[in-house]
Amino acid sequence: MLSRKNIIEIFSTFIQFDAERFYCWATDGRLRRSMQVHISNSPDECSEDIWAIYWHKCWQKPEMAGIAKQHLSAYLQEACYWNSQKMTQTFTNTQHTLSDFFQIGIIQCDRILKGFNPSQGFVLKNYASTIFGTVIRETLRQRHEVDICSTWGILRKISQKRLLESLENAGLSKDTITCYVTAWNCFKLIYVPHQASTSRQLSRPDDKIWEDITKAYNSQIIGQNLPQVNSQGIESWMQACAKAARNYLYPTISSINATTGSDDAYEFVDNIPSNEEDSLLTEIIATEELQIRTLQLAQMNQILIDAVNKLDVEAQAILKLYYTQGFTQQQIAKELQIQQYTISRRMSKVRDTLLKTLAQWSQEKLHISMTSDLLKSTNAVMEEWLQSYYSGVRS
């Protein structure tokens, strides 16, 4: 794949695939004109990192969020592409192709933009590279779980929080969601499979169980101004819940190459008020400060690598199987022939060890004390770092 060198291209072009391989960079005329106007107002700025921070600031302004997100999506194309290529090498047994991995990652731009904090010294492209790897892995694990669950199995496994999110995502009204969740709670309470049953491949409850679920539901809604329903209606609701859960956990991927406008379309920049934004130089951090933070980030990376290399053989094997091969804790336990609860405990201990190492370095070198909020943020970054570090490790 040819890398983009020109600032205008970096923030206005998108990858197009042909036969599941990189084909070319497709230019969005509207984004190109937008970048040309902005660069003409700040001709001395030629750093893509600085422009990324600028557009990230614009993304946080409601009136600029749309165009800013598109510029940043263009900017992050290469980071997503290289992560997707790593996924094709790591997950060789999956039916997903390079372009599939790419689409899974790139639709998560909002998650990346929300989690990015330039004040912590990260470069957006580097931060995004770790997140893309994480979201692709999460989606693959999630899809595998959804694929192998029957309608009744997924209803037993899903949490109420996820079910609510699924029904809200489906656009259902609050009253309908209340009915569905109440019925679902009755379903989970009454339909308890036998121990010999496989929870993922549960069969349909028999008619007697549906009648019991219906009675429980109708008794619970007394005085709540909710509709009475028969057993056929309850079953239909549960099927709707399962469908909503599948659609939410396994969404349809829309191509990023879909047409967004032509060169003859209206120009967004024509409608931007002249006083809508401050000067670029007043919006971004100084280049010298960025260089210092980049150096600190490199030092932090080396500190963590050294800490990982000091771990015992078993701990390193666990991390490698989890992050490189995508194994579950159960699979790791079987592979290493140790108890599953030991895996969970060892992974927690390793994360704590790495966090303490990082906290000590931050206090000694950066004079930063770890507050509870900062520790929580650092813990999330630590997880992303582990994903990134082991993405380059091969068994």
C-alpha positions in Angstrom: 0.0 0.0 0.0 1.3 3.4 -1.0 1.6 5.7 2.0 0.1 9.2 1.8 2.6 12.0 2.2 0.6 15.2 1.4 -1.4 16.7 4.4 -4.4 17.3 2.2 -4.4 13.7 1.0 -4.0 12.3 4.6 -7.2 14.1 5.7 -9.3 13.7 2.6 -8.7 10.3 1.1 -10.1 6.8 1.8 -8.9 3.3 1.1 -10.7 1.3 -1.7 -10.3 -2.4 -1.9 -10.4 -4.7 -4.9 -10.5 -8.5 -4.6 -9.9 -8.1 -0.9 -6.6 -6.1 -1.4 -5.7 -2.5 -1.3 -6.6 -0.9 -4.7 -6.2 2.9 -4.4 -6.8 6.0 -2.4 -10.2 7.6 -3.2 -10.5 11.3 -2.8 -13.5 13.0 -1.2 -13.8 16.3 -3.0 -15.6 18.0 -0.2 -13.0 17.1 2.4 -10.2 18.0 0.0 -11.6 21.5 -0.5 -12.1 21.8 3.3 -8.4 21.0 3.9 -7.3 23.4 1.2 -9.2 26.3 2.8 -7.9 25.5 6.3 -4.3 25.1 5.1 -4.5 28.4 3.3 -5.4 30.1 6.6 -2.4 28.4 8.4 0.2 27.8 5.6 3.1 27.2 8.1 1.5 24.2 9.7 2.6 21.0 8.0 2.6 18.4 10.8 -0.1 15.7 10.5 0.0 15.2 14.3 -0.9 18.8 14.9 -3.7 18.8 12.3 -5.0 15.6 13.9 -5.1 17.4 17.3 -6.8 20.4 15.7 -9.5 18.3 14.1 -10.0 16.4 17.3 -10.7 19.7 19.0 -13.1 20.6 16.3 -14.8 17.2 16.7 -15.7 18.2 20.3 -17.7 21.3 19.0 -21.2 20.3 17.9 -21.2 22.7 14.9 -17.9 21.1 13.6 -18.3 17.5 14.7 -19.5 16.1 11.3 -16.8 17.4 9.1 -14.1 16.9 11.7 -15.0 13.2 12.2 -14.8 12.7 8.4 -11.3 14.3 8.3 -10.2 12.1 11.2 -11.7 9.0 9.7 -9.6 9.7 6.6 -6.5 10.3 8.8 -6.9 7.0 10.6 -7.3 4.8 7.4 -3.6 3.6 7.4 -3.6 2.8 11.2 -6.8 0.7 10.7 -5.4 -1.0 7.6 -2.2 -2.2 9.2 -4.0 -3.4 12.2 -6.4 -5.3 10.0 -3.5 -6.9 8.1 -2.1 -8.1 11.4 -5.5 -9.6 12.2 -5.4 -11.6 9.0 -2.1 -13.1 10.1 -3.2 -13.8 13.7 -6.7 -15.2 13.0 -6.0 -17.5 10.0 -8.9 -19.8 10.7 -11.6 -17.2 10.4 -13.7 -16.5 7.4 -13.1 -12.8 7.6 -11.0 -11.1 5.0 -8.7 -8.1 5.2 -11.5 -5.7 4.1 -13.9 -7.2 6.7 -11.4 -6.6 9.5 -10.9 -3.0 8.2 -14.6 -2.3 8.2 -15.0 -3.7 11.7 -12.3 -1.4 13.0 -13.0 1.8 11.1 -16.7 2.0 12.2 -15.4 2.4 15.7 -13.9 5.9 15.1 -16.2 7.4 17.7 -14.8 5.1 20.4 -11.3 6.2 19.5 -12.1 9.9 19.4 -13.9 9.7 22.8 -11.0 7.8 24.4 -8.2 10.0 23.0 -6.8 12.6 25.4 -3.9 14.7 23.8 -3.0 16.1 27.2 -1.7 12.6 28.2 1.0 12.9 25.5 -0.4 10.3 23.0 -0.3 10.7 19.2 -3.8 10.0 17.9 -2.6 7.6 15.2 -0.6 5.6 17.7 -3.4 5.6 20.2 -5.9 4.5 17.4 -3.6 1.6 16.4 -4.0 0.0 19.8 -7.7 0.6 19.9 -8.3 -0.9 16.4 -6.6 -4.1 17.5 -8.8 -4.3 20.6 -12.1 -3.6 18.9 -11.5 -6.1 16.2 -10.6 -8.8 18.7 -13.7 -7.9 20.8 -15.9 -8.1 17.8 -14.6 -11.5 16.7 -15.1 -12.9 20.2 -18.5 -11.3 20.4 -19.6 -12.6 17.0 -18.4 -16.1 17.8 -20.5 -16.1 20.9 -23.6 -14.8 19.0 -23.1 -17.2 16.2 -23.1 -20.3 18.4 -26.0 -19.3 20.6 -29.5 -20.4 19.9 -32.4 -18.0 20.3 -33.0 -19.2 23.8 -29.3 -19.6 24.6 -28.6 -15.9 23.9 -31.5 -14.8 26.1 -30.1 -16.8 29.0 -26.6 -15.4 28.5 -27.2 -11.8 27.8 -27.2 -9.3 30.7 -30.1 -6.9 31.4 -27.8 -4.0 30.6 -27.0 -5.4 27.2 -30.6 -6.3 26.5 -31.7 -2.7 27.3 -29.0 -1.4 25.0 -30.1 -3.8 22.3 -33.8 -2.8 22.5 -33.0 0.9 22.6 -30.8 0.4 19.6 -33.7 -1.2 17.8 -35.7 2.0 18.3 -38.4 0.5 20.5 -40.5 2.7 22.8 -40.0 2.9 26.5 -43.3 1.1 27.2 -42.4 -1.7 24.8 -38.9 -2.1 26.3 -40.5 -2.3 29.8 -42.8 -5.1 28.7 -40.0 -7.0 27.0 -37.6 -6.7 29.9 -40.2 -7.7 32.4 -41.1 -10.8 30.3 -37.4 -11.6 29.9 -36.9 -11.6 33.6 -39.8 -14.0 34.0 -38.2 -16.1 31.2 -34.9 -16.3 33.0 -36.5 -17.0 36.3 -38.7 -19.9 35.1 -36.7 -21.4 32.2 -33.8 -22.9 34.0 -32.1 -25.6 31.8 -30.9 -28.9 33.2 -27.2 -29.1 34.1 -26.7 -31.5 31.2 -27.9 -29.0 28.7 -25.5 -26.8 26.8 -26.4 -23.2 27.7 -25.5 -21.9 24.3 -27.6 -24.4 22.4 -30.8 -24.4 24.5 -33.9 -25.7 22.9 -37.3 -24.0 22.8 -39.1 -24.2 26.2 -42.1 -26.4 26.1 -45.7 -25.1 26.2 -46.1 -25.6 30.0 -43.0 -23.4 30.6 -44.4 -20.7 28.3 -47.7 -20.8 30.2 -45.8 -20.4 33.5 -43.8 -17.5 32.1 -47.0 -15.8 30.9 -48.7 -16.2 34.3 -45.7 -14.8 36.1 -45.6 -11.8 33.7 -49.3 -11.0 34.0 -49.1 -11.2 37.7 -46.1 -8.8 37.9 -47.7 -6.1 35.8 -50.8 -5.7 37.9 -51.2 -2.0 38.7 -48.4 -1.0 36.3 -50.6 0.0 33.3 -48.9 -2.6 31.1 -50.8 -4.9 28.6 -51.8 -8.4 29.4 -50.4 -11.0 27.0 -50.9 -14.7 26.1 -48.1 -17.3 25.8 -47.8 -16.9 22.1 -47.2 -13.1 22.6 -44.6 -13.8 25.3 -42.7 -16.2 22.9 -42.9 -13.6 20.2 -41.5 -10.9 22.5 -38.6 -13.2 23.4 -37.8 -13.9 19.8 -37.8 -10.1 19.2 -35.4 -9.7 22.1 -33.0 -12.3 20.7 -33.2 -10.7 17.3 -32.4 -7.2 18.7 -29.5 -8.7 20.7 -28.0 -10.3 17.6 -28.4 -7.1 15.6 -26.8 -5.1 18.4 -23.9 -7.5 19.1 -23.4 -8.4 15.5 -24.2 -5.2 13.5 -24.2 -5.0 9.7 -21.0 -3.4 8.4 -21.4 -0.5 6.1 -18.6 0.2 3.7 -16.5 3.3 4.3 -16.2 3.6 0.6 -19.8 4.5 0.1 -20.3 7.7 -1.8 -20.5 10.7 0.5 -20.6 13.4 -2.2 -19.2 14.5 -5.5 -17.0 17.4 -6.6 -20.2 19.2 -7.7 -21.8 18.9 -4.3 -22.1 21.9 -2.0 -19.0 22.9 -0.1 -19.3 22.6 3.6 -16.6 25.3 4.1 -18.8 27.8 2.3 -21.2 27.6 5.3 -18.7 28.0 8.1 -18.9 31.4 9.8 -15.7 33.3 9.8 -15.7 33.6 13.6 -16.6 29.9 14.2 -13.1 28.8 15.2 -10.0 30.4 16.7 -6.6 30.5 15.0 -5.0 27.1 14.5 -1.9 28.3 16.5 -4.1 29.1 19.5 -5.9 25.7 19.4 -2.9 23.3 19.3 -0.1 22.5 21.7 3.3 23.7 20.9 5.6 21.5 18.7 8.3 21.5 21.4 5.8 20.2 24.0 4.7 17.5 21.6 8.3 16.3 21.1 8.8 16.1 24.8 5.7 14.0 25.3 6.7 11.8 22.4 10.0 11.1 24.1 8.3 10.4 27.4 5.9 8.0 25.6 8.9 6.1 24.2 10.5 5.9 27.7 7.2 4.6 29.1 7.0 2.0 26.4 10.5 0.7 27.2 9.7 0.6 30.9 6.7 -1.7 30.3 8.6 -3.9 27.9 11.3 -4.4 30.5 8.7 -5.2 33.1 7.0 -7.8 30.9 10.4 -9.5 30.2 10.9 -9.8 33.9 7.7 -11.8 34.4 8.0 -15.6 35.1 7.7 -18.0 32.2 4.1 -19.0 33.1 2.8 -15.4 33.3 4.4 -14.6 29.9 2.9 -17.8 28.4 -0.6 -16.7 29.6 -0.3 -13.2 28.2 1.0 -14.5 24.9 -1.9 -17.0 24.5 -4.5 -14.4 25.5 -3.3 -11.4 23.5 -1.6 -13.1 20.5 -3.7 -16.2 19.9 -7.0 -14.7 21.2 -7.5 -17.7 23.6 -10.2 -17.5 26.3 -9.2 -18.2 29.9 -10.7 -21.7 29.6 -8.6 -22.4 26.5 -5.5 -21.1 28.2 -6.1 -23.4 31.2 -6.4 -26.4 28.9 -3.3 -25.5 26.9 -1.1 -25.0 30.0 -2.9 -27.7 32.0 -3.6 -25.4 35.0 -6.8 -24.4 36.8 -8.9 -21.7 35.1 -9.2 -19.6 38.3 -5.4 -19.5 38.3 -5.4 -17.9 34.9 -7.7 -15.1 36.0 -5.7 -14.5 39.2 -2.4 -14.5 37.4 -3.6 -12.0 34.7 -4.9 -9.6 37.4 -1.6 -9.9 39.3 0.4 -9.1 36.1 -1.7 -6.0 35.3 -1.3 -4.8 38.9 2.5 -5.3 38.6 2.7 -3.4 35.4 0.5 -0.6 36.8 2.7 -0.3 39.9 5.8 -0.1 37.7 4.2 2.6 35.5 3.0 4.5 38.6 6.4 4.5 40.2 8.1 5.7 37.0 5.5 8.4 36.5 6.1 9.7 40.1 9.9 9.6 39.9 10.3 10.9 36.3 7.2 13.0 35.7 6.3 13.9 39.3 2.8 12.7 38.7 0.9 11.2 41.6 -1.6 8.5 40.7 -5.1 9.6 41.7 -8.0 7.2 41.5 -9.3 8.8 38.3 -5.8 8.8 36.7 -5.3 5.2 37.8 -8.5 4.2 36.1 -7.5 5.9 32.9 -4.1 4.4 33.1 -5.5 0.9 33.6 -7.5 1.3 30.3 -4.4 2.5 28.5 -2.4 -0.5 30.0 -4.9 -2.9 28.4 -4.5 -1.2 25.0 -0.7 -1.3 25.4 -0.8 -5.0 26.0 -2.9 -5.6 23.0 -0.5 -3.5 20.9 2.7 -5.1 22.3 1.5 -8.7 21.8 0.1 -8.0 18.3 3.7 -8.1 17.1 4.6 -11.2 19.1 4.4 -14.6 17.4 4.3 -18.0 19.1 
